[in-house]
């Protein structure tokens, strides 16, 4: 899975990476994944999986492209 | 005894070639501590009503914030102000960099310039030594050459040069000023006012220290050290250092509020070429700073294999000349940025004006005859670059576009007025209020026309658990969704407008204090206390900001501005065409109700004018009489 942590969300990655490749053995709920990565959900305004907006409850799998955007630039509808 | 400020204001009359020193006491500075407050005070107090912006009598104010030059991050800003040739209203633009701190080190809080020199001059200030010098050899030259020539003439490479470029010389109504070639007072056409005075530059060298004038230097020095360490451990300041404002392109596009094709759309199909990862790979050479600032949000870029002397494009520039003109060519945008910065054009108004012209061209309101054969269509990067040249030099259709979108639309006629995205004559910045409605309130109500830095942006205070909201919470705000246009949104706007205005009085960058970034509310209050010895509270700081805004509003009331001018372009009341917010629009009745509520909160009458009672409460009742 490719994960893009936009804006200040990259700060929460231990190595401050904006783009990460993560191997998922099975479909995983985004909130669970974020807890493992240490990215706080309250800092996320927009979630996009394979170019479609979703919520943090969505499940993602190994072939997905996931983008997380912070609220500084814009908010959710 | 007085502390923090220098107590000295420099008066220069270019017609008479006279220089005077004026001193003010502590009672003055408690009401008008610096920056926007000092600028608005002198413009309301001294500028004769209905003075034409390009008349010699117009005042050009350059005023440091109270804390400008203090050795901690983001205390770098100064205000450039005058009656604006773009809006004919109170005109103002802030910048960071190095010039403001240098002026403070030279011992001055502000400079008030009136008159017009017979031939081009520059002002040379070295501490108490002030001199008007011949600048005929500098007129028409590039800023880099002007800066080098002045530094060489005075044999000092540390001289800080504030200057205009050929756009200001040619009185383009949105001409900018620069200091150190990379920091800009972009908005409101203050550069054109400076040009109309035949004043090319103000060169400054100072040798005193801010801390020597502070009431208690130790807390200020400690704050400087604390912020230098915090910058990398606070997510917001880290992000500003890592990516700077260009990092916003991604997020605004995903949110569906990246102004695209003159605000028709909120998402750009060519965004991939404009993401930060591409900027970092193809353009970035270094991260640069303003005076004593650890954030280092300024970008340095390479162009044609060489480092540009004029800095790298910021977010506003990338979008206004990029997606807003339908353009996704990063190298063309870096070139456009350098052109704007070399000619000293405001890149926001330049991009908005070119986008307007492109829409006019596509609708047949102007044709190849008017454009000298240029296919001025959305997406044509070569045409965009050519237009920048023509605007700066006022060549061909550039002469019309140099007047800004409001005047150009009046000349072109027909539907062109619907394509002119402005408020009070100033072109919209690159934030679509359909996704953050508080920004729309700010665009409408700002005394200097559409301005994106009047208050916090809605998304930063939408989630009660976010770092940004928690940072702003001591101000008394509540969490409100970005698109909610309600009484509580208006109340947030009011509080945060006062706070943001206070930043312009104190000389702090928008990227310093909470909620946007890493300086906490109590640290701002503490810095003012330490600098001045004043026993101030958070409420006092909010009041300082509110007073400055009300003074500027009184300037506008005198010039005939009222509630009828507090509006938005029609397009923002219509649905966005694409992106995450496709179909979203601002409800006009909700918007009008919000303004009525805001006037009430502010203590303004139904026409949007501060009441005498409000002015008395703010200690500026004199302003009510001066406007009649």
Interface residues (C-beta under 8 A of the other chain):
Chain A: X4 X6 X7 X8 X9 X10 X11 X12 X16 X18 X19 X40 X42 X43 X45 X46 X48 X53 X67 X69 X70 X71 X72 X73 X74 X75 X76 X77
Chain B: X235 X236 X238 X239 X242 X243 X247 X248 X250 X251 X252 X254 X255 X256 X257 X276 X277 X435 X436 X457 X458 X459 X460 X462 X463 X465 X466 X467 X468 X481 X482 X483 X516 X580 X581 X584
